Amino acid sequence: MVGKLVRRSGGEGRKAGIRHSRQDTVFYTVVYAVIFFLLLVVSYPLILILSSSFSDRMAVLAGKVVLFPVGFSLEGYRKVFEEPDVLTGYANTAFYTVVGTAMNVAITMMAAYPFARKGWPLKRFVTFLFTFTMFFSGGMIPSYLLMSNLKLLNTRWAILLPGMLSVYNMVIARTFIQSNIPAELLEAAQLDGCDEFRYFAQIVLPLCKAVIAVITLFCAVGHWNAYFNAFIYLSNRSLYPLQIILREILIVNSIDASQLMDDQQFAQRQGVADLLKYSLIVVSTAPILCVYPFAQRYFMKGVMIGSVKG
């Protein structure tokens, strides 16, 4: 009799749906209002930058752009792409991002797998060596001398090799493997005649798609925005990444007010400089923003699961 009543009440509850109390309704309303406000705070600067990059330079200088473009113009983008080195910079940055990210992910997963295994006698000592590098480094001058002695200056390897392995990403990947791949799976694979390399390539890696997507996103963003290593190690313009080229364009178009006596000329130059600033931001960030949505669904899962246990 009790079981029938429970089943009946449960069925009626499912049909009627969940009813929130007045306190719950107020709470959810406040939460959604705060989230919507934060969304506006975060998105408005991006919208303003995009609208300003498509606006007339005098409208940008006068501060007339609030939400939508004023006096639609492509002058900023035209001036950016008039530079012959921009396309070369795009190609170099794409190469550094694709090849560097592939190398980062491969090395990170190969380093994380042994640390996730149990029974490794040198595990504590090697973990200490890896962790030590997160807090201490040789510094800029020793790093430059090392690259010089290795004959890597003015080569693509000067951008790809330093920082190939991120210990932080390796710890995330190691914890993800420990949390989601049971040790019994390896025993079952070994009973079927699977060796270590085949187990890692055909079983571990497919099960780590979430954390691989997160690490790929981290590394790709880092390579796309990187400029410091290129600024130090490269002097050949044909190897410059996009960020160095855009920096030079912005410096060339900067204005010294003491050199301009005419107020109208100063306003025009200042308008061009402001327009270039917004256009450069869009040009440098648009490609990586287009890639992010494809990895976004793995982002939360990979980071949260990989940070539960350390």
VOTIMAR-269395 format. One record per residue (C-alpha): x, y, z; residue number from 1; residue in one letter. Coordinates in pm, whole numbers. Layout:
! residues N
+--------+--------+--------+-----+-----+
|      u |      v |      w |   n | res |
+--------+--------+--------+-----+-----+
|      X |      Y |      Z | NUM |   A |
...
+--------+--------+--------+-----+-----+
! end
This chain:
! residues 310
+--------+--------+--------+-----+-----+
|      u |      v |      w |   n | res |
+--------+--------+--------+-----+-----+
|      0 |      0 |      0 |   1 |   M |
|    282 |    237 |     94 |   2 |   V |
|    467 |    152 |   -225 |   3 |   G |
|    160 |    235 |   -434 |   4 |   K |
|    123 |    570 |   -258 |   5 |   L |
|    492 |    651 |   -313 |   6 |   V |
|    475 |    560 |   -680 |   7 |   R |
|    154 |    758 |   -720 |   8 |   R |
|    291 |   1066 |   -549 |   9 |   S |
|    614 |   1041 |   -748 |  10 |   G |
|    423 |   1019 |  -1074 |  11 |   G |
|    206 |   1314 |   -982 |  12 |   E |
|    517 |   1510 |   -885 |  13 |   G |
|    675 |   1443 |  -1222 |  14 |   R |
|    359 |   1548 |  -1403 |  15 |   K |
|    320 |   1865 |  -1201 |  16 |   A |
|    690 |   1954 |  -1224 |  17 |   G |
|    913 |   2107 |   -958 |  18 |   I |
|    767 |   2408 |   -780 |  19 |   R |
|   1005 |   2665 |   -635 |  20 |   H |
|    932 |   2857 |   -323 |  21 |   S |
|    919 |   3235 |   -311 |  22 |   R |
|   1272 |   3245 |   -168 |  23 |   Q |
|   1401 |   3026 |   -453 |  24 |   D |
|   1235 |   3250 |   -711 |  25 |   T |
|   1393 |   3562 |   -560 |  26 |   V |
|   1732 |   3390 |   -539 |  27 |   F |
|   1729 |   3277 |   -903 |  28 |   Y |
|   1609 |   3619 |  -1018 |  29 |   T |
|   1899 |   3791 |   -840 |  30 |   V |
|   2150 |   3538 |   -974 |  31 |   V |
|   2032 |   3576 |  -1333 |  32 |   Y |
|   2032 |   3956 |  -1299 |  33 |   A |
|   2392 |   3952 |  -1171 |  34 |   V |
|   2503 |   3716 |  -1449 |  35 |   I |
|   2335 |   3933 |  -1711 |  36 |   F |
|   2503 |   4243 |  -1568 |  37 |   F |
|   2843 |   4074 |  -1573 |  38 |   L |
|   2778 |   3966 |  -1932 |  39 |   L |
|   2714 |   4326 |  -2030 |  40 |   L |
|   3028 |   4444 |  -1846 |  41 |   V |
|   3244 |   4188 |  -2024 |  42 |   V |
|   3089 |   4208 |  -2371 |  43 |   S |
|   3052 |   4586 |  -2404 |  44 |   Y |
|   3428 |   4661 |  -2440 |  45 |   P |
|   3451 |   4394 |  -2710 |  46 |   L |
|   3152 |   4538 |  -2895 |  47 |   I |
|   3294 |   4891 |  -2861 |  48 |   L |
|   3630 |   4785 |  -3004 |  49 |   I |
|   3465 |   4605 |  -3297 |  50 |   L |
|   3233 |   4898 |  -3371 |  51 |   S |
|   3514 |   5152 |  -3346 |  52 |   S |
|   3728 |   4955 |  -3590 |  53 |   S |
|   3453 |   4989 |  -3854 |  54 |   F |
|   3379 |   5356 |  -3784 |  55 |   S |
|   3505 |   5681 |  -3932 |  56 |   D |
|   3827 |   5803 |  -3771 |  57 |   R |
|   3685 |   6143 |  -3674 |  58 |   M |
|   3384 |   5977 |  -3512 |  59 |   A |
|   3621 |   5759 |  -3311 |  60 |   V |
|   3829 |   6059 |  -3210 |  61 |   L |
|   3520 |   6257 |  -3106 |  62 |   A |
|   3393 |   5965 |  -2897 |  63 |   G |
|   3070 |   5930 |  -3094 |  64 |   K |
|   3093 |   5550 |  -3114 |  65 |   V |
|   2889 |   5406 |  -2829 |  66 |   V |
|   2746 |   5077 |  -2950 |  67 |   L |
|   2717 |   5065 |  -3331 |  68 |   F |
|   2964 |   5189 |  -3597 |  69 |   P |
|   2936 |   5557 |  -3689 |  70 |   V |
|   3021 |   5643 |  -4049 |  71 |   G |
|   3107 |   5292 |  -4166 |  72 |   F |
|   3468 |   5277 |  -4287 |  73 |   S |
|   3733 |   5012 |  -4356 |  74 |   L |
|   4019 |   5261 |  -4343 |  75 |   E |
|   4176 |   5102 |  -4036 |  76 |   G |
|   4185 |   4753 |  -4185 |  77 |   Y |
|   4303 |   4891 |  -4519 |  78 |   R |
|   4601 |   5059 |  -4352 |  79 |   K |
|   4683 |   4743 |  -4156 |  80 |   V |
|   4681 |   4514 |  -4459 |  81 |   F |
|   4868 |   4766 |  -4674 |  82 |   E |
|   5176 |   4657 |  -4483 |  83 |   E |
|   5342 |   4376 |  -4681 |  84 |   P |
|   5468 |   4206 |  -4365 |  85 |   D |
|   5120 |   4150 |  -4218 |  86 |   V |
|   5043 |   3844 |  -4432 |  87 |   L |
|   5390 |   3707 |  -4362 |  88 |   T |
|   5332 |   3763 |  -3992 |  89 |   G |
|   4999 |   3582 |  -4016 |  90 |   Y |
|   5163 |   3285 |  -4187 |  91 |   A |
|   5445 |   3271 |  -3932 |  92 |   N |
|   5207 |   3296 |  -3637 |  93 |   T |
|   4984 |   3024 |  -3785 |  94 |   A |
|   5291 |   2802 |  -3824 |  95 |   F |
|   5412 |   2868 |  -3470 |  96 |   Y |
|   5064 |   2810 |  -3332 |  97 |   T |
|   4988 |   2486 |  -3517 |  98 |   V |
|   5330 |   2323 |  -3491 |  99 |   V |
|   5404 |   2456 |  -3143 | 100 |   G |
|   5066 |   2346 |  -3006 | 101 |   T |
|   5106 |   1997 |  -3156 | 102 |   A |
|   5449 |   1965 |  -2996 | 103 |   M |
|   5323 |   2098 |  -2663 | 104 |   N |
|   5030 |   1858 |  -2646 | 105 |   V |
|   5239 |   1557 |  -2751 | 106 |   A |
|   5514 |   1624 |  -2497 | 107 |   I |
|   5264 |   1709 |  -2222 | 108 |   T |
|   5064 |   1388 |  -2261 | 109 |   M |
|   5377 |   1174 |  -2287 | 110 |   M |
|   5510 |   1331 |  -1967 | 111 |   A |
|   5176 |   1311 |  -1782 | 112 |   A |
|   5117 |    941 |  -1845 | 113 |   Y |
|   5417 |    807 |  -1646 | 114 |   P |
|   5335 |   1041 |  -1356 | 115 |   F |
|   4980 |    901 |  -1350 | 116 |   A |
|   5107 |    543 |  -1316 | 117 |   R |
|   5156 |    387 |   -975 | 118 |   K |
|   5465 |    199 |   -864 | 119 |   G |
|   5729 |    424 |  -1025 | 120 |   W |
|   6022 |    428 |   -777 | 121 |   P |
|   6164 |    768 |   -890 | 122 |   L |
|   5825 |    937 |   -909 | 123 |   K |
|   5872 |   1168 |   -608 | 124 |   R |
|   6219 |   1281 |   -712 | 125 |   F |
|   6127 |   1349 |  -1075 | 126 |   V |
|   5809 |   1527 |   -964 | 127 |   T |
|   6023 |   1757 |   -749 | 128 |   F |
|   6250 |   1832 |  -1047 | 129 |   L |
|   5953 |   1921 |  -1266 | 130 |   F |
|   5786 |   2129 |   -996 | 131 |   T |
|   6109 |   2318 |   -923 | 132 |   F |
|   6106 |   2460 |  -1276 | 133 |   T |
|   5765 |   2618 |  -1213 | 134 |   M |
|   5914 |   2857 |   -956 | 135 |   F |
|   6277 |   2903 |  -1061 | 136 |   F |
|   6443 |   2959 |  -1398 | 137 |   S |
|   6781 |   3066 |  -1527 | 138 |   G |
|   6665 |   3409 |  -1636 | 139 |   G |
|   6667 |   3598 |  -1963 | 140 |   M |
|   7043 |   3640 |  -2015 | 141 |   I |
|   7136 |   3273 |  -1951 | 142 |   P |
|   6848 |   3168 |  -2176 | 143 |   S |
|   6974 |   3394 |  -2454 | 144 |   Y |
|   7329 |   3260 |  -2417 | 145 |   L |
|   7196 |   2905 |  -2427 | 146 |   L |
|   7003 |   2971 |  -2748 | 147 |   M |
|   7309 |   3138 |  -2896 | 148 |   S |
|   7538 |   2846 |  -2809 | 149 |   N |
|   7288 |   2602 |  -2956 | 150 |   L |
|   7287 |   2805 |  -3283 | 151 |   K |
|   6911 |   2857 |  -3259 | 152 |   L |
|   6900 |   3235 |  -3291 | 153 |   L |
|   6706 |   3352 |  -3599 | 154 |   N |
|   6548 |   3011 |  -3645 | 155 |   T |
|   6195 |   2887 |  -3594 | 156 |   R |
|   6320 |   2652 |  -3323 | 157 |   W |
|   6393 |   2955 |  -3105 | 158 |   A |
|   6016 |   3007 |  -3084 | 159 |   I |
|   5911 |   2643 |  -3064 | 160 |   L |
|   6159 |   2484 |  -2824 | 161 |   L |
|   6154 |   2717 |  -2518 | 162 |   P |
|   5853 |   2636 |  -2306 | 163 |   G |
|   5771 |   2322 |  -2500 | 164 |   M |
|   5654 |   2156 |  -2180 | 165 |   L |
|   5431 |   2340 |  -1934 | 166 |   S |
|   5445 |   2172 |  -1595 | 167 |   V |
|   5110 |   2324 |  -1505 | 168 |   Y |
|   4943 |   2162 |  -1806 | 169 |   N |
|   5124 |   1837 |  -1733 | 170 |   M |
|   4985 |   1832 |  -1377 | 171 |   V |
|   4632 |   1888 |  -1511 | 172 |   I |
|   4672 |   1604 |  -1761 | 173 |   A |
|   4824 |   1371 |  -1500 | 174 |   R |
|   4541 |   1433 |  -1255 | 175 |   T |
|   4283 |   1383 |  -1530 | 176 |   F |
|   4431 |   1044 |  -1618 | 177 |   I |
|   4442 |    940 |  -1252 | 178 |   Q |
|   4082 |   1048 |  -1195 | 179 |   S |
|   3920 |    899 |  -1505 | 180 |   N |
|   4121 |    599 |  -1623 | 181 |   I |
|   4127 |    312 |  -1370 | 182 |   P |
|   4437 |     99 |  -1329 | 183 |   A |
|   4228 |   -212 |  -1395 | 184 |   E |
|   4192 |   -100 |  -1754 | 185 |   L |
|   4566 |   -144 |  -1806 | 186 |   L |
|   4554 |   -492 |  -1652 | 187 |   E |
|   4269 |   -591 |  -1881 | 188 |   A |
|   4457 |   -455 |  -2184 | 189 |   A |
|   4774 |   -644 |  -2086 | 190 |   Q |
|   4577 |   -967 |  -2055 | 191 |   L |
|   4475 |   -917 |  -2419 | 192 |   D |
|   4839 |   -874 |  -2521 | 193 |   G |
|   4846 |   -492 |  -2540 | 194 |   C |
|   5183 |   -331 |  -2470 | 195 |   D |
|   5245 |      6 |  -2304 | 196 |   E |
|   5277 |    212 |  -2623 | 197 |   F |
|   4964 |     68 |  -2779 | 198 |   R |
|   4771 |    113 |  -2455 | 199 |   Y |
|   4877 |    478 |  -2435 | 200 |   F |
|   4803 |    555 |  -2802 | 201 |   A |
|   4480 |    360 |  -2852 | 202 |   Q |
|   4318 |    365 |  -2507 | 203 |   I |
|   4454 |    649 |  -2292 | 204 |   V |
|   4462 |    925 |  -2553 | 205 |   L |
|   4104 |    868 |  -2684 | 206 |   P |
|   3977 |    880 |  -2324 | 207 |   L |
|   4159 |   1209 |  -2265 | 208 |   C |
|   3987 |   1412 |  -2537 | 209 |   K |
|   3851 |   1664 |  -2286 | 210 |   A |
|   4182 |   1750 |  -2123 | 211 |   V |
|   4362 |   1742 |  -2460 | 212 |   I |
|   4115 |   2000 |  -2592 | 213 |   A |
|   4178 |   2223 |  -2290 | 214 |   V |
|   4556 |   2196 |  -2318 | 215 |   I |
|   4534 |   2261 |  -2691 | 216 |   T |
|   4337 |   2578 |  -2625 | 217 |   L |
|   4584 |   2699 |  -2360 | 218 |   F |
|   4885 |   2634 |  -2582 | 219 |   C |
|   4726 |   2778 |  -2897 | 220 |   A |
|   4633 |   3103 |  -2723 | 221 |   V |
|   4982 |   3127 |  -2575 | 222 |   G |
|   5153 |   3077 |  -2912 | 223 |   H |
|   4919 |   3314 |  -3092 | 224 |   W |
|   4979 |   3598 |  -2845 | 225 |   N |
|   5350 |   3531 |  -2789 | 226 |   A |
|   5593 |   3805 |  -2888 | 227 |   Y |
|   5863 |   3824 |  -2620 | 228 |   F |
|   6073 |   3528 |  -2740 | 229 |   N |
|   6051 |   3654 |  -3098 | 230 |   A |
|   6145 |   4002 |  -2980 | 231 |   F |
|   6463 |   3862 |  -2819 | 232 |   I |
|   6568 |   3573 |  -3040 | 233 |   Y |
|   6471 |   3692 |  -3390 | 234 |   L |
|   6613 |   3971 |  -3604 | 235 |   S |
|   6511 |   3825 |  -3941 | 236 |   N |
|   6186 |   3998 |  -4044 | 237 |   R |
|   6078 |   3700 |  -4252 | 238 |   S |
|   6042 |   3501 |  -3928 | 239 |   L |
|   5855 |   3767 |  -3728 | 240 |   Y |
|   5518 |   3661 |  -3584 | 241 |   P |
|   5210 |   3875 |  -3629 | 242 |   L |
|   5234 |   4042 |  -3288 | 243 |   Q |
|   5575 |   4194 |  -3367 | 244 |   I |
|   5450 |   4327 |  -3702 | 245 |   I |
|   5141 |   4483 |  -3545 | 246 |   L |
|   5352 |   4639 |  -3273 | 247 |   R |
|   5573 |   4804 |  -3534 | 248 |   E |
|   5269 |   4938 |  -3722 | 249 |   I |
|   5133 |   5090 |  -3402 | 250 |   L |
|   5468 |   5250 |  -3316 | 251 |   I |
|   5514 |   5393 |  -3666 | 252 |   V |
|   5170 |   5555 |  -3649 | 253 |   N |
|   5216 |   5694 |  -3300 | 254 |   S |
|   5205 |   6074 |  -3276 | 255 |   I |
|   5438 |   6325 |  -3123 | 256 |   D |
|   5229 |   6637 |  -3063 | 257 |   A |
|   5539 |   6860 |  -3061 | 258 |   S |
|   5607 |   6779 |  -3426 | 259 |   Q |
|   5262 |   6889 |  -3546 | 260 |   L |
|   5178 |   7260 |  -3543 | 261 |   M |
|   4844 |   7238 |  -3725 | 262 |   D |
|   4551 |   7138 |  -3502 | 263 |   D |
|   4359 |   6987 |  -3792 | 264 |   Q |
|   4655 |   6776 |  -3897 | 265 |   Q |
|   4703 |   6662 |  -3539 | 266 |   F |
|   4337 |   6560 |  -3512 | 267 |   A |
|   4356 |   6363 |  -3836 | 268 |   Q |
|   4673 |   6181 |  -3733 | 269 |   R |
|   4529 |   6112 |  -3389 | 270 |   Q |
|   4212 |   5974 |  -3547 | 271 |   G |
|   4416 |   5741 |  -3767 | 272 |   V |
|   4618 |   5624 |  -3467 | 273 |   A |
|   4305 |   5548 |  -3264 | 274 |   D |
|   4142 |   5373 |  -3558 | 275 |   L |
|   4454 |   5162 |  -3612 | 276 |   L |
|   4459 |   5068 |  -3245 | 277 |   K |
|   4110 |   4919 |  -3261 | 278 |   Y |
|   4170 |   4753 |  -3597 | 279 |   S |
|   4491 |   4591 |  -3473 | 280 |   L |
|   4310 |   4448 |  -3171 | 281 |   I |
|   4046 |   4290 |  -3396 | 282 |   V |
|   4303 |   4159 |  -3646 | 283 |   V |
|   4515 |   3999 |  -3374 | 284 |   S |
|   4234 |   3841 |  -3170 | 285 |   T |
|   3968 |   3742 |  -3425 | 286 |   A |
|   4125 |   3410 |  -3539 | 287 |   P |
|   4175 |   3273 |  -3189 | 288 |   I |
|   3824 |   3385 |  -3088 | 289 |   L |
|   3685 |   3185 |  -3380 | 290 |   C |
|   3867 |   2872 |  -3261 | 291 |   V |
|   3756 |   2897 |  -2898 | 292 |   Y |
|   3389 |   2789 |  -2939 | 293 |   P |
|   3497 |   2452 |  -3082 | 294 |   F |
|   3688 |   2368 |  -2762 | 295 |   A |
|   3456 |   2546 |  -2519 | 296 |   Q |
|   3240 |   2239 |  -2448 | 297 |   R |
|   3547 |   2049 |  -2326 | 298 |   Y |
|   3687 |   2341 |  -2129 | 299 |   F |
|   3490 |   2311 |  -1804 | 300 |   M |
|   3503 |   1934 |  -1796 | 301 |   K |
|   3876 |   1912 |  -1859 | 302 |   G |
|   3978 |   2179 |  -1608 | 303 |   V |
|   3741 |   2081 |  -1326 | 304 |   M |
|   3803 |   1708 |  -1343 | 305 |   I |
|   4175 |   1763 |  -1373 | 306 |   G |
|   4186 |   1979 |  -1061 | 307 |   S |
|   3989 |   1764 |   -817 | 308 |   V |
|   4288 |   1579 |   -678 | 309 |   K |
|   4653 |   1680 |   -682 | 310 |   G |
+--------+--------+--------+-----+-----+
! end
